Amino acid sequence: MVIKKNKSILVRHSRVFRRGFSRLSYKKVFRWFRVNLKGHPFILGLVIFLWLSWVFNRRLLFTGGAFGNFAFYSGLFGLWALLVFFSNLLKEKRQSVKWYLRKRFVMLMLFLFSPFGIILLWSGSKFKRSTRIILTLIFAAAFVFTKVYYKERYDRLKDNAFLEDIAELISKPKRTVSLKKYPVEALKNIKLAGIAKKDARILSISDIASRSSEAIVSIKTKDQHGNVIGIGSGFVISADGVIATNFHVLESAYHAEVKIGEKVFKEVDFMKGVPEFDIALIKIDAQGLNVLPIGNSDNLVNGQAVVVLGNPWGLERTVTNGLVSAVRSQGNIKLIQMSAPVSPGSSGGPVLNESGEVIGITTIASFLFAQNLNFAVPINYLEKLIKE
């Protein structure tokens, strides 16, 4: 009995639907669209928002040609019709102001989806006219600026102009380092540690970290008044206290402190630097320090696993890992692009291969446009610096 009753209900509803559909006419459909476009302005805001997104970022949304256009607009129409259906159910018929025209909701839409908010703002909300004009100018300008800004950055990245910006940022002229100078002749006595080919083997990340962490240093720079102006990372390359880092870590520094483990060295001398490659060497008075073995960055291949050690935001001896995304050349400088996360304070830290050899020095990360765009300078530049 229950099954028959349910079946009869379905049959009755389907008949009503067919009868209503058969009575549709062009005028009725056009009237429904006209009424709902006027009665649901936030739907129109959705259409405008998606259309503007498509105009500004056409290549980001789809590249499907004629079929892609048809699918895009069909999906947009389906989304619009669905929202109309649900908004009709949610209408507050007893109140003079609909729920989506209330001031709080309009302001929320202005911040989240500016086109929505602007449509709502001029479609029955209770804001004063002067307030509407001011809010429209502010949020319309912010929306257009944001879309144009990110479109330009996308185009620069697509055209590899973004890489030019990175290379220019690394090799740009840097401010003077005012640390006490250490005789550069001492570099002649430095012998970089290495791993013989017969002893090289793939290590786990935890093994690399445990073997290398004691050679990682934290660098704190100060101005002439003793005020802290920056933090960075570095690593020991000679047991008598020679440390490699980025040149930009030492910019404008009159004094510096180096921390290794729990020990702090307050006398730090500047040995040598190459600003255009963002590499520098400093010296502390120490003996018997742990050193990191130096590898060959010319042997890097795309997809190779790497481990980055440093002190991001002052969090000492942080370990992250990733892959070599690419080794790129821009002008007279090579750059290692990698997916290992990099944060402020990590600059100057070592990038290690799977055998625990240093193959790069962390230098910069992209925080403005995309994630996982992090760069290091090849370690072979350091060897060249020492030899010359």
C-alpha positions as CSV (number, residue, x, y, z in Angstrom):
1,M,0.0,0.0,0.0
2,V,2.8,2.4,0.9
3,I,4.6,1.7,-2.3
4,K,1.5,2.4,-4.4
5,K,0.8,5.6,-2.5
6,N,4.3,6.9,-3.0
7,K,4.2,5.9,-6.7
8,S,0.9,7.8,-7.2
9,I,2.4,10.9,-5.6
10,L,5.4,10.8,-8.0
11,V,3.1,10.3,-11.0
12,R,0.9,13.2,-9.9
13,H,3.9,15.5,-9.5
14,S,5.4,14.5,-12.8
15,R,2.1,15.2,-14.5
16,V,1.9,18.7,-12.9
17,F,5.5,19.4,-14.0
18,R,4.8,18.3,-17.6
19,R,1.6,20.3,-17.7
20,G,3.4,23.4,-16.5
21,F,6.3,22.9,-18.9
22,S,4.0,22.5,-21.8
23,R,2.3,25.8,-21.0
24,L,5.6,27.8,-21.0
25,S,5.9,30.5,-23.6
26,Y,8.7,32.8,-24.7
27,K,6.9,35.7,-22.9
28,K,6.6,33.8,-19.7
29,V,10.2,32.8,-19.7
30,F,11.4,36.3,-20.5
31,R,9.1,37.7,-17.8
32,W,10.6,35.2,-15.3
33,F,14.1,36.2,-16.2
34,R,13.3,39.9,-16.0
35,V,11.6,39.6,-12.6
36,N,14.3,37.5,-11.1
37,L,17.2,39.7,-12.4
38,K,15.5,42.7,-10.8
39,G,14.5,40.8,-7.6
40,H,17.8,39.1,-7.0
41,P,20.6,41.7,-7.6
42,F,23.2,39.6,-5.9
43,I,22.8,37.0,-8.6
44,L,23.7,39.7,-11.1
45,G,26.7,40.6,-9.0
46,L,27.8,37.0,-9.2
47,V,27.6,37.1,-13.0
48,I,29.5,40.4,-13.2
49,F,32.2,39.1,-10.8
50,L,32.7,35.9,-12.8
51,W,32.7,37.8,-16.0
52,L,35.4,40.2,-14.8
53,S,37.4,37.3,-13.5
54,W,37.2,35.7,-16.9
55,V,38.2,39.0,-18.7
56,F,41.2,39.6,-16.5
57,N,42.4,36.0,-16.1
58,R,41.1,34.3,-19.2
59,R,44.1,32.0,-19.5
60,L,43.9,31.0,-15.9
61,L,40.2,30.0,-16.0
62,F,40.2,27.8,-19.0
63,T,41.7,27.2,-22.4
64,G,38.9,25.1,-24.0
65,G,38.2,27.1,-27.1
66,A,34.6,27.1,-28.3
67,F,33.7,24.1,-26.2
68,G,35.3,25.8,-23.2
69,N,33.2,29.0,-23.7
70,F,30.0,26.9,-24.0
71,A,30.8,25.0,-20.9
72,F,31.7,28.1,-19.0
73,Y,28.5,30.0,-19.8
74,S,26.4,26.9,-19.3
75,G,27.8,26.4,-15.9
76,L,27.3,30.1,-15.1
77,F,23.7,29.9,-16.1
78,G,23.1,26.7,-14.1
79,L,24.7,28.4,-11.0
80,W,22.5,31.5,-11.5
81,A,19.3,29.4,-11.8
82,L,20.2,27.4,-8.7
83,L,20.8,30.5,-6.6
84,V,17.5,32.0,-7.8
85,F,15.7,28.9,-6.7
86,F,17.2,29.0,-3.2
87,S,16.9,32.7,-2.8
88,N,13.2,32.5,-3.6
89,L,12.9,30.1,-0.7
90,L,14.8,32.4,1.6
91,K,12.9,35.6,0.9
92,E,11.5,37.3,4.0
93,K,8.1,38.4,2.6
94,R,6.9,40.0,5.8
95,Q,9.8,42.4,6.1
96,S,10.4,45.5,4.0
97,V,14.1,44.9,3.7
98,K,15.2,41.6,2.3
99,W,17.9,39.6,4.1
100,Y,20.5,40.2,1.4
101,L,20.0,44.0,1.5
102,R,20.7,44.4,5.1
103,K,23.7,46.7,5.9
104,R,25.8,44.0,7.6
105,F,25.4,41.6,4.7
106,V,26.1,44.3,2.1
107,M,29.3,45.3,3.9
108,L,30.4,41.6,4.1
109,M,29.9,41.2,0.4
110,L,31.8,44.4,-0.3
111,F,34.9,42.9,1.5
112,L,34.5,39.4,0.1
113,F,33.1,40.0,-3.4
114,S,33.2,43.6,-4.4
115,P,30.9,43.3,-7.5
116,F,28.2,41.6,-5.3
117,G,28.4,44.3,-2.7
118,I,28.3,47.2,-5.2
119,I,25.2,45.7,-6.9
120,L,23.5,45.2,-3.5
121,L,24.5,48.7,-2.4
122,W,22.5,50.3,-5.2
123,S,19.6,47.8,-5.2
124,G,17.6,48.8,-2.1
125,S,20.0,48.9,0.8
126,K,19.4,51.6,3.4
127,F,22.7,53.4,3.1
128,K,22.8,57.1,2.4
129,R,23.5,58.2,-1.1
130,S,26.8,59.8,-0.1
131,T,27.8,56.6,1.7
132,R,27.0,54.6,-1.4
133,I,29.1,56.8,-3.6
134,I,32.1,56.6,-1.3
135,L,31.9,52.8,-0.8
136,T,31.5,52.3,-4.5
137,L,34.6,54.3,-5.3
138,I,36.7,52.6,-2.6
139,F,35.8,49.0,-3.3
140,A,35.6,49.3,-7.1
141,A,39.1,50.8,-7.2
142,A,40.4,48.1,-4.8
143,F,38.9,45.4,-6.9
144,V,40.2,46.7,-10.2
145,F,43.7,47.4,-8.7
146,T,43.9,43.8,-7.3
147,K,42.8,42.2,-10.5
148,V,45.2,44.3,-12.7
149,Y,48.1,43.8,-10.2
150,Y,47.9,40.1,-10.1
151,K,47.3,39.9,-13.8
152,E,50.5,41.8,-14.4
153,R,52.4,39.5,-12.0
154,Y,51.0,36.4,-13.7
155,D,52.1,37.7,-17.1
156,R,55.6,38.5,-15.7
157,L,55.8,35.0,-14.3
158,K,54.5,33.4,-17.5
159,D,57.0,35.3,-19.5
160,N,59.9,34.5,-17.1
161,A,60.2,38.3,-16.3
162,F,59.6,37.3,-12.7
163,L,62.9,35.5,-12.8
164,E,64.6,38.7,-14.0
165,D,63.1,40.4,-10.9
166,I,64.6,37.7,-8.6
167,A,68.0,37.9,-10.2
168,E,68.0,41.7,-10.0
169,L,67.0,41.6,-6.4
170,I,69.8,39.2,-5.6
171,S,72.5,41.0,-7.5
172,K,71.4,44.6,-6.9
173,P,74.0,47.0,-5.2
174,K,74.0,46.5,-1.4
175,R,74.7,48.7,1.5
176,T,78.1,48.8,3.1
177,V,79.2,46.3,5.8
178,S,80.9,48.1,8.6
179,L,82.1,45.1,10.6
180,K,85.7,44.9,11.6
181,K,87.8,43.6,8.7
182,Y,89.7,40.3,9.0
183,P,92.8,39.8,6.8
184,V,91.6,38.3,3.5
185,E,94.9,36.4,3.1
186,A,93.6,33.9,5.7
187,L,91.4,32.5,3.0
188,K,94.5,30.9,1.4
189,N,94.7,28.4,4.3
190,I,91.1,27.3,4.1
191,K,90.5,23.8,2.9
192,L,86.9,23.0,2.3
193,A,85.6,19.7,3.6
194,G,84.1,17.1,1.3
195,I,82.8,13.6,1.0
196,A,84.7,11.1,-1.1
197,K,82.7,9.5,-3.9
198,K,83.2,6.0,-2.4
199,D,81.8,7.2,1.0
200,A,78.8,9.1,-0.4
201,R,75.5,7.5,0.3
202,I,71.9,8.6,0.5
203,L,70.9,9.6,4.0
204,S,67.5,10.1,5.6
205,I,66.4,13.6,6.4
206,S,66.8,13.0,10.1
207,D,70.4,11.7,9.6
208,I,71.2,14.8,7.5
209,A,69.8,17.1,10.2
210,S,71.6,15.4,13.1
211,R,74.9,15.4,11.3
212,S,74.6,19.0,10.1
213,S,72.8,20.9,12.8
214,E,75.8,21.6,15.0
215,A,77.4,23.5,12.1
216,I,74.4,25.8,11.6
217,V,74.7,29.3,13.1
218,S,72.4,32.1,13.9
219,I,73.5,35.6,13.0
220,K,72.2,38.8,14.6
221,T,73.3,42.2,13.2
222,K,73.3,45.5,15.0
223,D,73.7,49.2,14.0
224,Q,76.3,51.6,15.5
225,H,74.0,52.2,18.5
226,G,73.7,48.5,19.3
227,N,70.1,48.1,18.1
228,V,69.3,44.8,16.4
229,I,68.6,45.4,12.6
230,G,68.3,41.9,11.3
231,I,68.7,38.1,11.8
232,G,69.9,35.5,9.5
233,S,71.6,32.1,9.2
234,G,75.0,30.7,8.2
235,F,77.1,27.6,8.4
236,V,80.6,26.8,9.4
237,I,83.1,25.9,6.6
238,S,86.3,25.9,8.6
239,A,87.0,24.5,12.1
240,D,88.7,27.8,13.1
241,G,85.6,29.8,12.8
242,V,85.0,30.8,9.1
243,I,81.3,31.1,8.4
244,A,79.4,31.4,5.1
245,T,76.2,33.4,4.8
246,N,74.4,35.9,2.5
247,F,75.8,39.3,1.9
248,H,72.4,41.0,2.5
249,V,72.3,39.5,6.0
250,L,75.3,41.7,6.9
251,E,74.1,44.9,5.2
252,S,74.5,48.1,7.2
253,A,75.9,46.1,10.2
254,Y,78.4,47.7,12.5
255,H,78.3,44.8,15.0
256,A,77.2,41.2,14.8
257,E,76.7,38.2,17.1
258,V,77.0,34.6,16.1
259,K,75.3,31.9,18.1
260,I,76.3,28.2,17.7
261,G,74.2,26.0,20.0
262,E,74.2,27.7,23.4
263,K,77.4,29.6,22.8
264,V,77.4,33.2,21.7
265,F,80.3,34.9,19.9
266,K,80.1,38.7,20.2
267,E,83.3,39.5,18.2
268,V,82.5,38.9,14.5
269,D,84.8,40.1,11.7
270,F,84.1,40.5,8.0
271,M,86.4,38.5,5.7
272,K,85.2,38.8,2.1
273,G,82.0,39.1,0.1
274,V,80.6,39.2,-3.4
275,P,77.4,41.3,-3.3
276,E,76.3,40.4,-6.9
277,F,76.1,36.8,-5.9
278,D,74.8,37.6,-2.3
279,I,77.7,35.6,-0.7
280,A,79.8,36.6,2.3
281,L,82.3,35.1,4.7
282,I,82.7,36.1,8.3
283,K,85.1,35.0,11.0
284,I,84.8,34.3,14.8
285,D,87.5,33.4,17.3
286,A,86.9,29.6,17.7
287,Q,88.6,26.3,17.3
288,G,87.4,22.7,16.7
289,L,84.0,23.6,15.2
290,N,81.9,21.2,13.2
291,V,82.0,21.9,9.5
292,L,79.8,21.0,6.6
293,P,81.1,19.1,3.6
294,I,80.9,21.1,0.3
295,G,79.4,19.4,-2.8
296,N,79.3,20.3,-6.5
297,S,76.3,22.4,-7.6
298,D,77.1,21.7,-11.2
299,N,75.8,18.1,-10.7
300,L,72.3,19.1,-9.6
301,V,69.3,17.7,-11.6
302,N,65.7,18.7,-11.6
303,G,63.6,16.7,-9.1
304,Q,66.6,16.0,-6.8
305,A,65.7,16.0,-3.1
306,V,67.2,18.8,-0.9
307,V,67.2,19.7,2.8
308,V,67.3,23.3,4.0
309,L,68.6,24.2,7.5
310,G,68.3,27.6,9.0
311,N,66.7,29.9,11.6
312,P,63.3,31.1,10.1
313,W,62.0,34.0,12.3
314,G,64.7,33.2,14.8
315,L,63.6,29.5,15.3
316,E,67.0,27.9,15.5
317,R,68.0,24.9,13.5
318,T,64.8,24.4,11.6
319,V,64.7,21.6,9.1
320,T,62.7,21.7,5.9
321,N,62.9,19.6,2.7
322,G,61.8,19.8,-0.9
323,L,62.9,19.3,-4.5
324,V,65.1,21.1,-6.9
325,S,62.5,22.6,-9.2
326,A,65.0,23.9,-11.7
327,V,68.5,25.3,-12.1
328,R,68.0,28.6,-13.9
329,S,70.4,31.1,-15.5
330,Q,69.6,34.8,-15.6
331,G,72.3,37.2,-16.9
332,N,75.6,36.3,-15.3
333,I,74.0,34.5,-12.3
334,K,72.7,30.9,-11.8
335,L,69.9,30.3,-9.4
336,I,68.6,27.1,-7.8
337,Q,64.8,27.1,-7.7
338,M,63.5,24.8,-5.1
339,S,60.2,23.8,-3.3
340,A,61.7,23.6,0.2
341,P,60.0,26.4,2.3
342,V,62.1,29.4,3.1
343,S,61.1,32.2,5.6
344,P,62.8,35.4,6.8
345,G,65.8,34.5,9.0
346,S,66.6,31.5,6.8
347,S,68.8,33.6,4.5
348,G,72.4,32.3,4.5
349,G,71.5,28.8,5.6
350,P,72.8,25.8,3.7
351,V,70.9,23.7,1.1
352,L,72.0,20.1,1.3
353,N,71.8,17.2,-1.1
354,E,70.8,13.7,-0.1
355,S,74.4,12.9,1.0
356,G,74.5,15.9,3.4
357,E,76.7,18.0,1.1
358,V,76.1,21.8,0.8
359,I,75.1,22.5,-2.8
360,G,73.6,26.0,-2.3
361,I,73.0,28.9,0.0
362,T,69.5,30.0,0.7
363,T,69.0,33.6,-0.5
364,I,65.4,34.6,-1.2
365,A,61.7,33.4,-1.2
366,S,58.7,34.8,-3.1
367,F,56.0,36.0,-0.7
368,L,54.3,38.3,-3.2
369,F,52.9,36.1,-5.8
370,A,53.3,32.3,-5.4
371,Q,54.1,29.6,-3.0
372,N,57.1,27.3,-3.3
373,L,59.1,29.7,-5.3
374,N,62.3,29.7,-3.2
375,F,65.8,30.3,-4.5
376,A,69.4,29.6,-3.5
377,V,72.8,30.5,-5.0
378,P,75.0,27.6,-6.1
379,I,77.7,26.6,-3.7
380,N,80.3,26.7,-6.5
381,Y,80.2,30.5,-6.2
382,L,81.6,30.1,-2.7
383,E,84.5,28.0,-3.9
384,K,85.2,30.6,-6.6
385,L,85.1,33.3,-3.9
386,I,87.7,31.5,-1.7
387,K,90.0,30.7,-4.6
388,E,90.1,34.2,-6.0
